[in-house]
């Protein structure tokens, strides 16, 4: 049995979740989105969620110990028979070294997106306060402005989607993530893909760079 293990990296708004989801569905991979695990804990008012909420509201990244613990616990479930694609980790040098010591990987997908486009995309994101469905006012507007198509709930911004918090996150991302990419590049794991085209084009380019079967929408 062929097991594939990938990391997908990119600044907020670069489409990591979309691209990871397309790969996971086609190759029977488990998509592990670290941000989603944290958001679930926030929405369900767990102790971990309370810590995360305070950190995100300040526009900061959660601590290495917290993130590493969440990743270790998730991968220990071993429900990834054909492999996994992990999104939102590692975010800095220490996390990258922890990850490489613990797991073999087959590739790192870097989604490259200019900061100006990040601002445009992130500040257009909305979340349903009722059912939690994601919207983007640029590419995925609801039929009725400000209302969720699924449940009719009010659409709100995530509390960390502000100009101020985004500026902090972008600065931290560049300062901490570039050294991570350098570590992976030295091991020749990284494929860098332009994140500006349509999602299907990006997916096709990822497949080509990783020598995977072409993407089919059927």
Legacy VTK file of the C-alpha trace (Angstrom):
# vtk DataFile Version 3.0
C-alpha trace
ASCII
DATASET POLYDATA
POINTS 218 float
0.000 0.000 0.000
1.326 3.410 -0.994
1.122 5.962 1.841
1.540 9.645 0.976
2.280 12.341 3.539
2.235 15.995 2.567
2.460 19.393 4.223
0.668 22.344 2.605
1.879 25.839 3.487
0.740 29.311 2.597
-0.336 32.550 4.167
-3.919 32.985 5.338
-6.298 33.272 2.381
-4.021 31.371 -0.022
-6.490 28.488 -0.387
-4.718 25.812 1.662
-7.976 24.249 2.828
-9.426 24.091 -0.691
-6.309 22.570 -2.256
-5.741 20.130 0.611
-9.389 19.046 0.404
-9.168 18.342 -3.344
-5.999 16.265 -2.898
-7.385 14.411 0.114
-10.669 13.464 -1.586
-8.950 12.111 -4.688
-6.090 10.225 -3.005
-7.943 8.957 0.120
-5.778 11.130 2.351
-6.895 12.479 5.712
-6.929 16.289 5.664
-5.675 17.531 9.033
-6.416 21.248 9.359
-4.852 22.469 12.590
-6.839 25.729 12.456
-10.109 23.770 12.227
-9.162 21.710 15.300
-8.552 24.946 17.229
-11.792 26.510 15.928
-13.785 23.424 16.999
-12.362 23.807 20.500
-13.221 27.531 20.545
-16.823 26.889 19.377
-17.272 24.089 21.922
-15.850 26.176 24.794
-13.141 23.699 25.808
-10.207 24.672 28.018
-7.944 24.563 24.948
-10.490 26.719 23.113
-10.345 29.429 25.792
-6.542 29.641 25.446
-6.793 29.799 21.660
-9.522 32.451 21.716
-7.430 34.823 23.836
-4.401 34.344 21.580
-6.293 34.773 18.283
-8.138 37.862 19.528
-4.743 39.474 20.145
-3.689 38.584 16.559
-0.944 36.254 17.813
-0.070 32.667 16.934
-0.676 29.942 19.513
2.361 28.539 21.352
4.592 25.788 19.954
3.826 23.441 22.839
0.095 23.785 22.271
0.325 23.251 18.507
2.748 20.326 18.747
0.511 18.642 21.324
-2.555 18.988 19.082
-0.685 17.621 16.039
0.826 14.722 17.996
-2.589 13.761 19.418
-4.282 13.974 16.014
-1.676 11.889 14.157
-1.668 9.333 16.997
-5.248 8.427 15.998
-3.775 6.562 12.983
-6.914 6.860 10.862
-4.765 7.895 7.883
-4.276 4.501 6.171
-3.352 6.036 2.796
-1.631 9.075 4.249
-2.402 12.639 5.266
-2.096 16.221 4.166
-1.512 18.623 7.039
-2.513 22.259 6.782
-1.492 24.989 9.251
1.614 23.237 10.589
4.574 23.596 10.960
4.660 27.376 11.319
8.188 27.924 12.601
11.634 26.348 12.788
11.043 24.487 16.046
7.782 22.968 14.799
9.467 21.929 11.519
12.279 20.165 13.360
9.771 18.404 15.658
7.784 17.287 12.617
10.763 15.978 10.625
12.042 14.046 13.636
8.634 12.409 14.106
7.334 11.741 10.564
8.603 11.015 7.063
7.016 13.251 4.460
6.767 13.067 0.672
6.453 16.737 -0.197
5.736 20.289 0.930
3.332 22.358 -1.174
3.904 26.101 -0.839
1.022 28.275 -2.085
2.560 31.616 -3.012
0.306 34.683 -2.635
1.327 38.391 -2.512
0.413 40.270 0.680
-1.912 42.670 -1.184
-4.029 39.760 -2.417
-4.026 38.264 1.093
-5.594 41.482 2.442
-8.248 41.501 -0.284
-9.238 37.865 0.305
-9.085 37.680 4.094
-11.054 40.869 4.720
-13.823 39.512 2.438
-14.281 36.359 4.541
-17.469 35.834 6.523
-18.669 33.093 8.844
-22.278 32.136 9.635
-22.941 32.801 13.329
-25.546 30.027 13.249
-24.089 26.966 11.479
-20.449 28.039 10.982
-20.501 27.875 7.155
-17.674 29.839 5.466
-18.290 32.512 2.830
-16.045 34.788 0.805
-17.734 37.914 -0.520
-15.436 37.932 -3.573
-15.941 34.370 -4.805
-18.774 32.908 -2.751
-21.408 35.499 -1.784
-24.686 34.407 -0.164
-27.915 34.851 -2.172
-29.237 37.299 0.422
-26.567 39.775 1.585
-25.498 39.178 5.173
-27.545 35.952 5.515
-26.441 32.309 5.363
-27.913 30.318 2.459
-28.062 27.155 4.582
-29.681 28.320 7.836
-30.480 32.026 7.439
-28.045 32.976 10.207
-26.235 36.324 10.310
-22.833 36.430 8.604
-20.032 37.886 10.699
-16.307 38.427 10.376
-14.078 36.085 12.336
-12.884 38.058 15.335
-9.269 37.788 14.126
-10.058 39.022 10.571
-9.227 42.698 11.136
-6.626 44.907 9.444
-4.615 45.104 12.668
-4.647 41.366 13.422
-3.905 40.532 9.780
-0.865 42.845 9.740
0.510 41.065 12.829
-0.173 37.617 11.341
1.490 38.498 8.022
4.592 39.808 9.760
4.803 36.725 11.988
4.161 34.447 9.023
7.033 35.866 6.974
9.443 36.017 9.910
8.760 32.477 11.113
7.722 30.568 7.993
10.559 31.508 5.639
13.099 29.635 7.839
10.731 26.604 7.805
10.646 26.624 4.020
14.450 26.860 3.983
14.658 23.697 6.149
12.317 21.835 3.789
14.064 23.200 0.675
17.405 21.858 1.879
15.811 18.417 1.852
14.278 19.145 -1.598
10.714 18.680 -0.385
9.241 22.013 -1.544
7.153 22.687 -4.643
6.086 26.328 -4.935
2.817 27.068 -6.775
1.208 30.427 -7.661
-2.003 30.704 -5.571
-3.644 33.399 -7.726
-5.266 31.362 -10.556
-8.562 29.432 -10.300
-8.555 26.569 -7.752
-8.710 23.889 -10.468
-5.631 25.317 -12.214
-3.719 25.438 -8.938
-4.657 21.832 -8.185
-3.506 20.726 -11.641
-0.154 22.454 -11.138
0.288 20.823 -7.706
-0.365 17.381 -9.254
2.106 18.050 -12.031
4.843 19.185 -9.631
4.352 16.192 -7.320
4.141 13.631 -10.169
0.585 12.704 -9.193
-2.304 11.689 -11.516
-3.920 14.738 -13.202
-6.877 16.387 -11.488
-10.282 15.488 -12.915
-13.467 17.330 -11.901
-15.713 14.422 -12.859
LINES 1 219
218 0 1 2 3 4 5 6 7 8 9 10 11 12 13 14 15 16 17 18 19 20 21 22 23 24 25 26 27 28 29 30 31 32 33 34 35 36 37 38 39 40 41 42 43 44 45 46 47 48 49 50 51 52 53 54 55 56 57 58 59 60 61 62 63 64 65 66 67 68 69 70 71 72 73 74 75 76 77 78 79 80 81 82 83 84 85 86 87 88 89 90 91 92 93 94 95 96 97 98 99 100 101 102 103 104 105 106 107 108 109 110 111 112 113 114 115 116 117 118 119 120 121 122 123 124 125 126 127 128 129 130 131 132 133 134 135 136 137 138 139 140 141 142 143 144 145 146 147 148 149 150 151 152 153 154 155 156 157 158 159 160 161 162 163 164 165 166 167 168 169 170 171 172 173 174 175 176 177 178 179 180 181 182 183 184 185 186 187 188 189 190 191 192 193 194 195 196 197 198 199 200 201 202 203 204 205 206 207 208 209 210 211 212 213 214 215 216 217
